[in-house]
Amino acid sequence: MRFIYDIMGTFFILLTLIVFFLLLQIMNNGLDGMNHSNIRGLLTISAVAGLGWLMFLAIKAHQEYFEEWHLMPPRFVMVIGVPLLLIISTFFLKGFRDFARAISPTRVIYLQTFRVFVEIVLWQLAVKGIIHERMTFEGYNFDILVGLTAIPLGYLVFVKKRLPLWTAVAWNYAGIILLTIVVVTGILSTPTSFQVFTEKPSSAFLATFPYVWLPGLLVPTAYFLHILSLRQLKVLKQEKGHSES
C-alpha cells in the first residue's frame, strides 16, 4: 500500500505543479493581450505567491496543523477558503473583462481535463483503502465527466463551431454543480463535529501532504476556470449581438 501511495503522491505533486504553471501561462496570455506594462513583474509576483502558498500548505500539513478537527472552525477551512476568496476578489478587479477577452476560451476549457487525472488518483487511493469510495466516481463524485468532455466540447464550440455558445454555458454550470457536490461530500466526511458521512475512512487525508493541494489549489482552480469561461462566453455573446445588430 505504501508503494502505491508513494506513486500516487508523486504523480499528484507533478499534476498540481503542471496545473499551476499552466495557470501562469494563461495569466501571461491575458496580460499580454491587455498590453500590460509590467507583465514580467506581475507574473513573478504571482509565481512566488502561488509557490509560497503551496509550500505553506505542505509544511503545515507535515506538521499536522490542519488536522485539529475539534476546533471550530477547523483550521482546514483556510485551506480552501483563502484561495476561493482570492478568486472571488479577482473578478471584481478593474480590467478583468479585457483580461478574459485576451485569453483563448478553448484553452480555458481544455485545462479542465486535469480533473480526469485527479479522479484517477482518488480512485486508486480508494482501491487501497486510504479514502472512502464515496469520494470517487464509484460514489458521489462524477467530476470526471467534466474532464472527459472538456476537449470535445471546447473543440466543437470554439474550433469547429458546430455547437452554440449556450452549450458551453450549460457545461460550465453543470461542472460547478458536480464540483460543489464533491466539495460538500468531502467536507461532510471530515472528522469534525458536523460530520455527516461517518463511514471510515474519513476525508482527513485532505489535510495531509500532498493531497492538501487538492482543496488548496486544484479545486479553486476548477472553480476559477469555470467562472472565467462563463465571463468569456458572456463577452462573446455580447459581441456577437453587436455584430448582428
CYANA upper distance limits for C-alpha pairs under 8 A (distance plus 0.5 A):
  1 MET  CA      5 TYR  CA      6.45
  1 MET  CA    128 LYS  CA      6.81
  2 ARG  CA      6 ASP  CA      6.48
  3 PHE  CA      7 ILE  CA      6.82
  4 ILE  CA      8 MET  CA      6.65
  5 TYR  CA      9 GLY  CA      6.44
  5 TYR  CA    125 LEU  CA      7.63
  6 ASP  CA     10 THR  CA      6.55
  7 ILE  CA     11 PHE  CA      6.61
  8 MET  CA     12 PHE  CA      6.44
  8 MET  CA    121 VAL  CA      6.62
  8 MET  CA    124 GLN  CA      8.20
  8 MET  CA    125 LEU  CA      8.31
  9 GLY  CA     13 ILE  CA      6.72
  9 GLY  CA    210 PRO  CA      6.76
  9 GLY  CA    211 TYR  CA      8.17
 10 THR  CA     14 LEU  CA      6.88
 11 PHE  CA     15 LEU  CA      6.60
 12 PHE  CA     16 THR  CA      6.61
 12 PHE  CA    118 VAL  CA      8.03
 12 PHE  CA    121 VAL  CA      7.73
 12 PHE  CA    210 PRO  CA      7.61
 12 PHE  CA    211 TYR  CA      8.06
 13 ILE  CA     17 LEU  CA      6.81
 13 ILE  CA    210 PRO  CA      6.87
 14 LEU  CA     18 ILE  CA      6.61
 15 LEU  CA     19 VAL  CA      6.71
 15 LEU  CA    114 PHE  CA      8.22
 15 LEU  CA    117 PHE  CA      8.38
 16 THR  CA     20 PHE  CA      6.63
 16 THR  CA    213 TRP  CA      7.73
 16 THR  CA    217 LEU  CA      8.20
 16 THR  CA    218 LEU  CA      7.41
 17 LEU  CA     21 PHE  CA      6.75
 18 ILE  CA     22 LEU  CA      6.67
 19 VAL  CA     23 LEU  CA      6.70
 19 VAL  CA    111 LEU  CA      8.38
 19 VAL  CA    114 PHE  CA      7.87
 19 VAL  CA    218 LEU  CA      8.28
 20 PHE  CA     24 LEU  CA      7.00
 20 PHE  CA     50 GLY  CA      8.45
 21 PHE  CA     25 GLN  CA      6.78
 22 LEU  CA     26 ILE  CA      6.81
 22 LEU  CA    111 LEU  CA      8.47
 23 LEU  CA     27 MET  CA      6.73
 24 LEU  CA     28 ASN  CA      6.61
 24 LEU  CA     43 LEU  CA      7.49
 24 LEU  CA     46 SER  CA      8.15
 24 LEU  CA     47 ALA  CA      7.64
 25 GLN  CA     29 ASN  CA      6.81
 26 ILE  CA     30 GLY  CA      6.78
 26 ILE  CA    103 ILE  CA      7.19
 26 ILE  CA    108 VAL  CA      8.32
 27 MET  CA     31 LEU  CA      6.70
 27 MET  CA     43 LEU  CA      8.10
 28 ASN  CA     32 ASP  CA      6.43
 28 ASN  CA     39 ILE  CA      7.52
 28 ASN  CA     43 LEU  CA      7.39
 29 ASN  CA     33 GLY  CA      6.55
 29 ASN  CA    102 ALA  CA      7.17
 29 ASN  CA    103 ILE  CA      6.30
 30 GLY  CA     34 MET  CA      6.84
 30 GLY  CA     98 ASP  CA      8.40
 30 GLY  CA     99 PHE  CA      5.26
 30 GLY  CA    100 ALA  CA      6.99
 30 GLY  CA    101 ARG  CA      8.06
 30 GLY  CA    102 ALA  CA      5.35
 30 GLY  CA    103 ILE  CA      5.58
 31 LEU  CA     35 ASN  CA      6.75
 31 LEU  CA     36 HIS  CA      5.92
 31 LEU  CA     39 ILE  CA      6.67
 31 LEU  CA     99 PHE  CA      6.80
 31 LEU  CA    102 ALA  CA      8.08
 32 ASP  CA     36 HIS  CA      6.67
 32 ASP  CA     39 ILE  CA      7.45
 32 ASP  CA    102 ALA  CA      8.16
 33 GLY  CA     99 PHE  CA      7.70
 33 GLY  CA    102 ALA  CA      5.21
 33 GLY  CA    103 ILE  CA      7.92
 34 MET  CA     98 ASP  CA      6.84
 34 MET  CA     99 PHE  CA      6.69
 34 MET  CA    102 ALA  CA      7.07
 38 ASN  CA     42 LEU  CA      6.80
 39 ILE  CA     43 LEU  CA      6.58
 40 ARG  CA     44 THR  CA      6.59
 41 GLY  CA     45 ILE  CA      6.73
 42 LEU  CA     46 SER  CA      6.56
 43 LEU  CA     47 ALA  CA      6.48
 44 THR  CA     48 VAL  CA      6.59
 45 ILE  CA     49 ALA  CA      6.46
 46 SER  CA     50 GLY  CA      6.40
 47 ALA  CA     51 LEU  CA      6.52
 48 VAL  CA     52 GLY  CA      6.34
 49 ALA  CA     53 TRP  CA      6.65
 50 GLY  CA     54 LEU  CA      6.84
 51 LEU  CA     55 MET  CA      6.56
 52 GLY  CA     56 PHE  CA      6.54
 53 TRP  CA     57 LEU  CA      6.72
 54 LEU  CA     58 ALA  CA      6.66
 54 LEU  CA    213 TRP  CA      7.46
 54 LEU  CA    216 GLY  CA      8.21
 54 LEU  CA    217 LEU  CA      8.38
 55 MET  CA     59 ILE  CA      6.63
 56 PHE  CA     60 LYS  CA      6.58
 57 LEU  CA     61 ALA  CA      6.35
 57 LEU  CA     79 VAL  CA      8.02
 57 LEU  CA    209 PHE  CA      8.39
 57 LEU  CA    212 VAL  CA      7.29
 57 LEU  CA    213 TRP  CA      7.72
 57 LEU  CA    216 GLY  CA      8.04
 58 ALA  CA     62 HIS  CA      6.65
 58 ALA  CA    209 PHE  CA      6.20
 58 ALA  CA    210 PRO  CA      7.24
 58 ALA  CA    212 VAL  CA      7.89
 58 ALA  CA    213 TRP  CA      8.43
 59 ILE  CA     63 GLN  CA      6.84
 60 LYS  CA     64 GLU  CA      6.70
 60 LYS  CA     65 TYR  CA      5.69
 60 LYS  CA     66 PHE  CA      7.49
 61 ALA  CA     65 TYR  CA      6.29
 61 ALA  CA     66 PHE  CA      6.68
 61 ALA  CA     67 GLU  CA      8.43
 61 ALA  CA    207 ALA  CA      6.54
 61 ALA  CA    208 THR  CA      5.55
 61 ALA  CA    209 PHE  CA      6.08
 61 ALA  CA    212 VAL  CA      7.56
 62 HIS  CA    208 THR  CA      7.31
 62 HIS  CA    209 PHE  CA      6.92
 64 GLU  CA     68 GLU  CA      8.19
 64 GLU  CA    207 ALA  CA      8.03
 64 GLU  CA    208 THR  CA      7.67
 65 TYR  CA     75 ARG  CA      7.92
 66 PHE  CA     74 PRO  CA      7.95
 66 PHE  CA     75 ARG  CA      5.68
 66 PHE  CA     76 PHE  CA      5.46
 66 PHE  CA    207 ALA  CA      6.06
 66 PHE  CA    208 THR  CA      8.45
 67 GLU  CA     75 ARG  CA      8.01
 67 GLU  CA     76 PHE  CA      7.73
 67 GLU  CA    204 ALA  CA      7.79
 67 GLU  CA    207 ALA  CA      6.58
 68 GLU  CA     74 PRO  CA      7.02
 68 GLU  CA     75 ARG  CA      7.20
 69 TRP  CA     74 PRO  CA      5.88
 69 TRP  CA     75 ARG  CA      7.92
 69 TRP  CA     76 PHE  CA      8.31
 69 TRP  CA    190 THR  CA      8.37
 69 TRP  CA    191 PRO  CA      6.72
 69 TRP  CA    192 THR  CA      5.72
 70 HIS  CA     74 PRO  CA      7.27
 70 HIS  CA    192 THR  CA      6.52
 70 HIS  CA    193 SER  CA      7.41
 71 LEU  CA     75 ARG  CA      7.69
 73 PRO  CA     77 VAL  CA      7.45
 74 PRO  CA    192 THR  CA      8.23
 75 ARG  CA     79 VAL  CA      8.21
 76 PHE  CA     80 ILE  CA      8.07
 76 PHE  CA    207 ALA  CA      7.31
 77 VAL  CA     81 GLY  CA      6.21
 78 MET  CA     82 VAL  CA      5.94
 79 VAL  CA     83 PRO  CA      8.02
 79 VAL  CA    212 VAL  CA      8.04
 79 VAL  CA    215 PRO  CA      6.89
 79 VAL  CA    216 GLY  CA      5.47
 80 ILE  CA     84 LEU  CA      6.73
 80 ILE  CA    215 PRO  CA      5.66
 80 ILE  CA    216 GLY  CA      5.53
 80 ILE  CA    217 LEU  CA      8.17
 80 ILE  CA    219 VAL  CA      8.39
 80 ILE  CA    220 PRO  CA      7.64
 81 GLY  CA     85 LEU  CA      6.63
 82 VAL  CA     86 LEU  CA      6.80
 83 PRO  CA     87 ILE  CA      6.62
 83 PRO  CA    216 GLY  CA      7.35
 83 PRO  CA    217 LEU  CA      7.65
 83 PRO  CA    220 PRO  CA      6.80
 84 LEU  CA     88 ILE  CA      6.68
 84 LEU  CA    220 PRO  CA      6.28
 85 LEU  CA     89 SER  CA      6.69
 86 LEU  CA     90 THR  CA      6.76
 87 ILE  CA     91 PHE  CA      7.42
 87 ILE  CA    220 PRO  CA      8.07
 87 ILE  CA    224 PHE  CA      6.97
 88 ILE  CA     92 PHE  CA      7.85
 89 SER  CA     93 LEU  CA      7.39
 90 THR  CA     96 PHE  CA      8.05
 91 PHE  CA     96 PHE  CA      6.73
 92 PHE  CA     96 PHE  CA      7.74
 95 GLY  CA     99 PHE  CA      6.73
 96 PHE  CA    100 ALA  CA      6.57
 97 ARG  CA    101 ARG  CA      6.75
 97 ARG  CA    231 ARG  CA      8.07
 97 ARG  CA    232 GLN  CA      8.47
 97 ARG  CA    235 VAL  CA      8.37
 98 ASP  CA    102 ALA  CA      6.77
 99 PHE  CA    103 ILE  CA      7.39
100 ALA  CA    228 LEU  CA      7.20
100 ALA  CA    231 ARG  CA      7.51
100 ALA  CA    232 GLN  CA      6.28
101 ARG  CA    232 GLN  CA      6.65
101 ARG  CA    235 VAL  CA      7.81
103 ILE  CA    107 ARG  CA      8.28
103 ILE  CA    108 VAL  CA      8.23
104 SER  CA    108 VAL  CA      7.15
105 PRO  CA    109 ILE  CA      6.97
105 PRO  CA    154 GLY  CA      8.42
105 PRO  CA    158 PHE  CA      8.06
105 PRO  CA    229 SER  CA      6.86
105 PRO  CA    232 GLN  CA      7.15
105 PRO  CA    233 LEU  CA      8.46
106 THR  CA    110 TYR  CA      6.52
106 THR  CA    154 GLY  CA      5.75
106 THR  CA    155 TYR  CA      7.62
106 THR  CA    158 PHE  CA      6.77
106 THR  CA    159 VAL  CA      8.36
107 ARG  CA    111 LEU  CA      6.60
108 VAL  CA    112 GLN  CA      7.78
108 VAL  CA    225 LEU  CA      6.56
108 VAL  CA    228 LEU  CA      8.22
108 VAL  CA    229 SER  CA      6.98
109 ILE  CA    113 THR  CA      8.46
109 ILE  CA    150 ALA  CA      6.27
109 ILE  CA    151 ILE  CA      7.60
109 ILE  CA    154 GLY  CA      6.51
109 ILE  CA    225 LEU  CA      7.64
109 ILE  CA    226 HIS  CA      8.27
109 ILE  CA    229 SER  CA      7.52
110 TYR  CA    150 ALA  CA      5.95
110 TYR  CA    151 ILE  CA      5.64
110 TYR  CA    154 GLY  CA      7.06
111 LEU  CA    150 ALA  CA      8.31
112 GLN  CA    146 VAL  CA      7.66
112 GLN  CA    147 GLY  CA      5.95
112 GLN  CA    150 ALA  CA      6.64
112 GLN  CA    222 ALA  CA      7.16
112 GLN  CA    225 LEU  CA      7.92
113 THR  CA    117 PHE  CA      8.16
113 THR  CA    146 VAL  CA      7.89
113 THR  CA    147 GLY  CA      4.50
113 THR  CA    148 LEU  CA      6.89
113 THR  CA    149 THR  CA      8.47
113 THR  CA    150 ALA  CA      6.47
113 THR  CA    151 ILE  CA      7.73
114 PHE  CA    118 VAL  CA      7.05
114 PHE  CA    147 GLY  CA      6.97
115 ARG  CA    119 GLU  CA      6.67
115 ARG  CA    143 ASP  CA      7.54
115 ARG  CA    144 ILE  CA      6.55
115 ARG  CA    146 VAL  CA      7.83
115 ARG  CA    147 GLY  CA      5.59
116 VAL  CA    120 ILE  CA      6.88
116 VAL  CA    143 ASP  CA      8.40
116 VAL  CA    144 ILE  CA      5.54
116 VAL  CA    145 LEU  CA      8.37
116 VAL  CA    146 VAL  CA      8.46
116 VAL  CA    147 GLY  CA      5.52
116 VAL  CA    148 LEU  CA      6.98
117 PHE  CA    121 VAL  CA      6.84
118 VAL  CA    122 LEU  CA      6.81
119 GLU  CA    123 TRP  CA      6.53
119 GLU  CA    136 THR  CA      7.06
119 GLU  CA    137 PHE  CA      7.87
119 GLU  CA    143 ASP  CA      8.01
119 GLU  CA    144 ILE  CA      6.55
120 ILE  CA    124 GLN  CA      6.72
121 VAL  CA    125 LEU  CA      6.75
122 LEU  CA    126 ALA  CA      6.67
122 LEU  CA    131 ILE  CA      8.07
122 LEU  CA    135 MET  CA      7.67
122 LEU  CA    136 THR  CA      6.51
123 TRP  CA    127 VAL  CA      6.68
123 TRP  CA    133 GLU  CA      7.85
123 TRP  CA    136 THR  CA      6.03
123 TRP  CA    137 PHE  CA      7.91
124 GLN  CA    128 LYS  CA      6.88
125 LEU  CA    129 GLY  CA      6.81
125 LEU  CA    130 ILE  CA      5.68
125 LEU  CA    131 ILE  CA      6.33
126 ALA  CA    130 ILE  CA      6.08
126 ALA  CA    131 ILE  CA      5.23
126 ALA  CA    132 HIS  CA      6.09
126 ALA  CA    133 GLU  CA      5.93
126 ALA  CA    136 THR  CA      7.92
127 VAL  CA    133 GLU  CA      8.40
129 GLY  CA    201 PRO  CA      7.90
130 ILE  CA    201 PRO  CA      7.19
130 ILE  CA    205 PHE  CA      8.22
131 ILE  CA    135 MET  CA      7.74
131 ILE  CA    200 LYS  CA      8.45
131 ILE  CA    201 PRO  CA      5.93
131 ILE  CA    202 SER  CA      7.10
131 ILE  CA    203 SER  CA      7.06
131 ILE  CA    205 PHE  CA      7.76
132 HIS  CA    136 THR  CA      8.28
132 HIS  CA    199 GLU  CA      8.32
132 HIS  CA    200 LYS  CA      7.15
132 HIS  CA    201 PRO  CA      5.93
132 HIS  CA    202 SER  CA      7.18
132 HIS  CA    203 SER  CA      8.13
133 GLU  CA    137 PHE  CA      8.22
133 GLU  CA    138 GLU  CA      6.49
133 GLU  CA    139 GLY  CA      5.94
134 ARG  CA    138 GLU  CA      7.04
134 ARG  CA    139 GLY  CA      4.21
134 ARG  CA    140 TYR  CA      5.69
134 ARG  CA    141 ASN  CA      7.30
134 ARG  CA    185 THR  CA      8.49
135 MET  CA    139 GLY  CA      6.56
135 MET  CA    140 TYR  CA      6.74
135 MET  CA    141 ASN  CA      6.13
135 MET  CA    182 VAL  CA      7.44
135 MET  CA    185 THR  CA      7.78
135 MET  CA    186 GLY  CA      7.40
136 THR  CA    140 TYR  CA      7.08
136 THR  CA    141 ASN  CA      5.40
136 THR  CA    142 PHE  CA      7.95
137 PHE  CA    141 ASN  CA      5.13
137 PHE  CA    142 PHE  CA      5.67
137 PHE  CA    143 ASP  CA      8.00
137 PHE  CA    144 ILE  CA      7.66
140 TYR  CA    181 ILE  CA      8.03
140 TYR  CA    182 VAL  CA      7.39
140 TYR  CA    185 THR  CA      8.12
141 ASN  CA    178 LEU  CA      7.91
141 ASN  CA    181 ILE  CA      7.86
141 ASN  CA    182 VAL  CA      6.07
142 PHE  CA    178 LEU  CA      6.94
143 ASP  CA    147 GLY  CA      7.63
143 ASP  CA    175 GLY  CA      7.71
143 ASP  CA    178 LEU  CA      6.14
143 ASP  CA    179 LEU  CA      6.51
143 ASP  CA    182 VAL  CA      8.05
144 ILE  CA    148 LEU  CA      6.69
145 LEU  CA    149 THR  CA      6.62
146 VAL  CA    150 ALA  CA      6.47
146 VAL  CA    171 TRP  CA      8.41
146 VAL  CA    175 GLY  CA      6.38
147 GLY  CA    151 ILE  CA      8.42
149 THR  CA    153 LEU  CA      6.39
150 ALA  CA    154 GLY  CA      6.55
151 ILE  CA    155 TYR  CA      6.45
152 PRO  CA    156 LEU  CA      6.58
153 LEU  CA    157 VAL  CA      6.49
153 LEU  CA    168 ALA  CA      7.57
154 GLY  CA    158 PHE  CA      6.22
154 GLY  CA    159 VAL  CA      7.71
154 GLY  CA    168 ALA  CA      8.18
155 TYR  CA    159 VAL  CA      5.41
155 TYR  CA    160 LYS  CA      6.71
155 TYR  CA    161 LYS  CA      8.27
156 LEU  CA    160 LYS  CA      5.48
156 LEU  CA    161 LYS  CA      5.97
156 LEU  CA    162 ARG  CA      5.85
156 LEU  CA    163 LEU  CA      6.26
157 VAL  CA    161 LYS  CA      5.07
157 VAL  CA    162 ARG  CA      6.43
157 VAL  CA    163 LEU  CA      5.30
157 VAL  CA    164 PRO  CA      6.73
157 VAL  CA    165 LEU  CA      6.96
157 VAL  CA    167 THR  CA      8.35
157 VAL  CA    168 ALA  CA      7.63
163 LEU  CA    167 THR  CA      7.20
164 PRO  CA    168 ALA  CA      8.12
165 LEU  CA    169 VAL  CA      7.06
165 LEU  CA    233 LEU  CA      7.41
165 LEU  CA    237 LYS  CA      8.12
166 TRP  CA    170 ALA  CA      6.62
167 THR  CA    171 TRP  CA      6.56
168 ALA  CA    172 ASN  CA      6.64
168 ALA  CA    233 LEU  CA      8.38
169 VAL  CA    173 TYR  CA      6.91
169 VAL  CA    230 LEU  CA      6.72
169 VAL  CA    233 LEU  CA      7.58
170 ALA  CA    174 ALA  CA      6.59
171 TRP  CA    175 GLY  CA      6.55
172 ASN  CA    176 ILE  CA      6.74
172 ASN  CA    226 HIS  CA      5.97
172 ASN  CA    227 ILE  CA      8.33
172 ASN  CA    229 SER  CA      7.98
172 ASN  CA    230 LEU  CA      7.47
173 TYR  CA    177 ILE  CA      6.78
173 TYR  CA    226 HIS  CA      8.17
174 ALA  CA    178 LEU  CA      6.69
175 GLY  CA    179 LEU  CA      6.52
175 GLY  CA    226 HIS  CA      7.93
176 ILE  CA    180 THR  CA      6.53
176 ILE  CA    223 TYR  CA      7.18
176 ILE  CA    226 HIS  CA      7.45
177 ILE  CA    181 ILE  CA      6.76
178 LEU  CA    182 VAL  CA      7.04
179 LEU  CA    183 VAL  CA      6.75
179 LEU  CA    219 VAL  CA      8.39
180 THR  CA    184 VAL  CA      6.53
181 ILE  CA    185 THR  CA      6.55
182 VAL  CA    186 GLY  CA      6.56
183 VAL  CA    187 ILE  CA      6.69
184 VAL  CA    188 LEU  CA      6.54
185 THR  CA    189 SER  CA      6.60
185 THR  CA    197 PHE  CA      8.44
186 GLY  CA    190 THR  CA      7.07
186 GLY  CA    203 SER  CA      6.41
187 ILE  CA    195 GLN  CA      8.22
187 ILE  CA    203 SER  CA      7.95
188 LEU  CA    194 PHE  CA      7.34
188 LEU  CA    195 GLN  CA      5.35
188 LEU  CA    196 VAL  CA      5.72
188 LEU  CA    197 PHE  CA      6.59
189 SER  CA    195 GLN  CA      6.11
189 SER  CA    196 VAL  CA      6.75
189 SER  CA    197 PHE  CA      5.39
189 SER  CA    198 THR  CA      7.06
189 SER  CA    202 SER  CA      5.89
189 SER  CA    203 SER  CA      5.80
189 SER  CA    204 ALA  CA      8.47
190 THR  CA    195 GLN  CA      6.46
190 THR  CA    202 SER  CA      6.06
190 THR  CA    203 SER  CA      5.27
190 THR  CA    204 ALA  CA      5.98
191 PRO  CA    195 GLN  CA      6.36
191 PRO  CA    198 THR  CA      8.38
191 PRO  CA    202 SER  CA      6.98
191 PRO  CA    203 SER  CA      7.94
191 PRO  CA    204 ALA  CA      7.23
197 PHE  CA    202 SER  CA      8.34
198 THR  CA    202 SER  CA      7.51
204 ALA  CA    208 THR  CA      7.96
205 PHE  CA    211 TYR  CA      7.24
205 PHE  CA    212 VAL  CA      8.17
206 LEU  CA    211 TYR  CA      5.75
206 LEU  CA    212 VAL  CA      5.35
206 LEU  CA    214 LEU  CA      7.71
206 LEU  CA    215 PRO  CA      7.76
207 ALA  CA    211 TYR  CA      7.42
207 ALA  CA    212 VAL  CA      5.49
208 THR  CA    212 VAL  CA      5.91
209 PHE  CA    213 TRP  CA      7.88
211 TYR  CA    215 PRO  CA      8.36
212 VAL  CA    216 GLY  CA      6.49
213 TRP  CA    217 LEU  CA      5.84
213 TRP  CA    218 LEU  CA      7.10
214 LEU  CA    218 LEU  CA      5.38
214 LEU  CA    219 VAL  CA      6.41
215 PRO  CA    219 VAL  CA      5.66
215 PRO  CA    220 PRO  CA      7.45
216 GLY  CA    220 PRO  CA      7.53
217 LEU  CA    221 THR  CA      6.47
218 LEU  CA    222 ALA  CA      6.74
219 VAL  CA    223 TYR  CA      6.98
220 PRO  CA    224 PHE  CA      6.53
221 THR  CA    225 LEU  CA      6.62
222 ALA  CA    226 HIS  CA      6.83
223 TYR  CA    227 ILE  CA      6.74
224 PHE  CA    228 LEU  CA      6.43
225 LEU  CA    229 SER  CA      6.42
226 HIS  CA    230 LEU  CA      6.71
227 ILE  CA    231 ARG  CA      6.72
228 LEU  CA    232 GLN  CA      6.74
229 SER  CA    233 LEU  CA      6.62
230 LEU  CA    234 LYS  CA      6.65
231 ARG  CA    235 VAL  CA      6.87
232 GLN  CA    236 LEU  CA      6.66
233 LEU  CA    237 LYS  CA      6.54
234 LYS  CA    238 GLN  CA      6.76
235 VAL  CA    239 GLU  CA      6.64
236 LEU  CA    240 LYS  CA      6.51
237 LYS  CA    241 GLY  CA      6.64
238 GLN  CA    242 HIS  CA      6.79
239 GLU  CA    243 SER  CA      6.71
240 LYS  CA    244 GLU  CA      6.78
241 GLY  CA    245 SER  CA      6.76
